Amino acid sequence: MVLGQIYAGTKKELKTIEKYLEMALEAPHPLLHEAGLELLRAGGKRIRPMLALMASRYGDPGRPEVSVSAVMLELIHMASLVHDDVVDNSELRRGRPTVKAKWDNRVAIFTGDYIFACAIKLISAFDHPEAHRQISRVIRDLSLGEIDQIRHLRNWKQNLRTYLRRIKRKTAILMALSCQLGAMAAGCDTSLSRKLYYYGYFLGMSYQITDDILDFVGNERQLGKPAGSDLRNGNITLPVFYALRNPELHDAIVSVLTEAEPSDDDWDDVIGKIRDSQAIEEAQSLSDRYLRKAEGILDELPDQKVTGLLREMTAYVGERKY
Amino acid sequence: MVLGQIYAGTKKELKTIEKYLEMALEAPHPLLHEAGLELLRAGGKRIRPMLALMASRYGDPGRPEVSVSAVMLELIHMASLVHDDVVDNSELRRGRPTVKAKWDNRVAIFTGDYIFACAIKLISAFDHPEAHRQISRVIRDLSLGEIDQIRHLRNWKQNLRTYLRRIKRKTAILMALSCQLGAMAAGCDTSLSRKLYYYGYFLGMSYQITDDILDFVGNERQLGKPAGSDLRNGNITLPVFYALRNPELHDAIVSVLTEAEPSDDDWDDVIGKIRDSQAIEEAQSLSDRYLRKAEGILDELPDQKVTGLLREMTAYVGERKY
């Protein structure tokens, strides 16, 4: 399943979203304006707005709140990426220099804050206390997820539950909210919106696990950054948890994480070992379990054309290569 | 006028605010919890909640939205301080290590984001689109003010208008909103809330100019950081603008700002010269003009006891020494 085919079903709306994003990021400040444009140009899959748009088809997708929610969700995502790049010390994202690399950490902080503020501005479009609560919760969870990540950097003794909670906060909750908010904005009832929330949650968990797998099995061109970047930065992801259960790999990983300055060869060696190990398949299997849960939710949804699109989305997440 | 006397008039409410702040900052994460407590312990004048509480007395101060707005305003202020300290590279605030100093820049970013999220959570208490618009505007302006500051670091050629816009965004708008929101939360009409907005705005402009003066004339114990820290960090404040008009001072300032690594003696010398110059009085005089405008607004407000308190607040800002 290619994402382009799924996009085809929401092409017109997504084009509108892109225009709205540009409008929302218009800033009375040359530096911010440039940083915003750079972020837009860098692209991205716009998965969150797309989920919102798809979910809205269970209600009235023509309501103005629908596109507002889609834009807001992408802005929250963009703002958190800008801040994440500072925390992760990332120089590149999707093969382009990050805001923190092109300018510096300080500019990245306030560009992120500015984009958050643009997102918050759009919240007022929702006359729905539950939506407000959920939006503030997701922003809170995003920061908790990142703080968790900092806290557990290079900590190979953390348990799997810590990892799952972290990706839930970092990724799954925002995807869950994207589905829920799209439905709420379209006037769907609470029960249906709630189901879509869980669909997005399970999809998001699988999406992040896939990301973490691709970080090992992808090549630098696909990833836009060196393979194994997560581990190099001390971020212990699912494949590493499974690899740590293998005694030989365990010692190699612990050694590279605790050495003061491991060489590039040391890193390449460990990353290669994890890539070629059982750990990748095991991670894939957990990702698949989440996808099956997402599919289970779809079975409970009304049998409409959009349910088919969401099925294709699930298939895409299961097969995506970058 | 001592701030304590003014506080006496809102003592009970402020104590409640302090308790709510602690509740709002409760975090399901040891590091965040500690950072939040550290910020609360570091204290602060709680000027923004106090302004909101005072403004609320023009309406019904017993409405629950009043204390919610007061807490939210202080949270926005705290979050922006945490991010500012990264941008300003501040190790100390009020004599205590900043979050970025005690942990690091990355923790500071996400602690700030977390506190912003806590503030946003409280926004949902307001069933008032104008309030939402204003709150998102103030968050946007805070980030614009800081980005402006970064952009104009060490730029001695910037004009005074740039400075005034910067302090408006960094300080005055949030104080203006504090007054306006307190009134709106208490059910005051638009016209009265608007007047209080302007009172807060003029007060805030004077407040920030006073801050910028104190940075030169205060001593390290009062300031909790070395005198002249703003200029040392490249931040050109009002006294520097006036000092630059004096040819001898102009050359000394430009030289210290453009030298690759000026010595501590060079800095102390320039800062001492500015402190002993006419520039301080000139800055004071602009601050006083803003205060007189604030007083002018008070003349238009209903003749209530609280108007007297706001008058005392104005006097305090005009005379404060730290």
Chai-1 contact restraints between the chains, C-beta under 6 A:
chainA,res_idxA,chainB,res_idxB,connection_type,confidence,min_distance_angstrom,max_distance_angstrom,comment,restraint_id
A,H29,B,L144,contact,1.0,0.0,6.0,A-B,restraint_1
A,H29,B,I147,contact,1.0,0.0,6.0,A-B,restraint_2
A,L31,B,R151,contact,1.0,0.0,6.0,A-B,restraint_3
A,L32,B,I147,contact,1.0,0.0,6.0,A-B,restraint_4
A,H83,B,I109,contact,1.0,0.0,6.0,A-B,restraint_5
A,V86,B,I109,contact,1.0,0.0,6.0,A-B,restraint_6
A,V87,B,R106,contact,1.0,0.0,6.0,A-B,restraint_7
A,N105,B,N105,contact,1.0,0.0,6.0,A-B,restraint_8
A,R106,B,V87,contact,1.0,0.0,6.0,A-B,restraint_9
A,R106,B,I150,contact,1.0,0.0,6.0,A-B,restraint_10
A,I109,B,H83,contact,1.0,0.0,6.0,A-B,restraint_11
A,I109,B,V86,contact,1.0,0.0,6.0,A-B,restraint_12
A,I109,B,I109,contact,1.0,0.0,6.0,A-B,restraint_13
A,F110,B,S143,contact,1.0,0.0,6.0,A-B,restraint_14
A,F110,B,E146,contact,1.0,0.0,6.0,A-B,restraint_15
A,F110,B,I147,contact,1.0,0.0,6.0,A-B,restraint_16
A,D113,B,S143,contact,1.0,0.0,6.0,A-B,restraint_17
A,Y114,B,S143,contact,1.0,0.0,6.0,A-B,restraint_18
A,A117,B,S136,contact,1.0,0.0,6.0,A-B,restraint_19
A,A117,B,I139,contact,1.0,0.0,6.0,A-B,restraint_20
A,A117,B,R140,contact,1.0,0.0,6.0,A-B,restraint_21
A,I120,B,S136,contact,1.0,0.0,6.0,A-B,restraint_22
A,K121,B,S136,contact,1.0,0.0,6.0,A-B,restraint_23
A,S124,B,P129,contact,1.0,0.0,6.0,A-B,restraint_24
A,S124,B,H132,contact,1.0,0.0,6.0,A-B,restraint_25
A,S124,B,R133,contact,1.0,0.0,6.0,A-B,restraint_26
A,P129,B,S124,contact,1.0,0.0,6.0,A-B,restraint_27
A,H132,B,S124,contact,1.0,0.0,6.0,A-B,restraint_28
A,R133,B,S124,contact,1.0,0.0,6.0,A-B,restraint_29
A,S136,B,A117,contact,1.0,0.0,6.0,A-B,restraint_30
A,S136,B,I120,contact,1.0,0.0,6.0,A-B,restraint_31
A,S136,B,K121,contact,1.0,0.0,6.0,A-B,restraint_32
A,I139,B,A117,contact,1.0,0.0,6.0,A-B,restraint_33
A,R140,B,A117,contact,1.0,0.0,6.0,A-B,restraint_34
A,S143,B,F110,contact,1.0,0.0,6.0,A-B,restraint_35
A,S143,B,D113,contact,1.0,0.0,6.0,A-B,restraint_36
A,S143,B,Y114,contact,1.0,0.0,6.0,A-B,restraint_37
A,L144,B,H29,contact,1.0,0.0,6.0,A-B,restraint_38
A,E146,B,F110,contact,1.0,0.0,6.0,A-B,restraint_39
A,I147,B,H29,contact,1.0,0.0,6.0,A-B,restraint_40
A,I147,B,L32,contact,1.0,0.0,6.0,A-B,restraint_41
A,I147,B,F110,contact,1.0,0.0,6.0,A-B,restraint_42
A,I150,B,R106,contact,1.0,0.0,6.0,A-B,restraint_43
A,R151,B,L31,contact,1.0,0.0,6.0,A-B,restraint_44
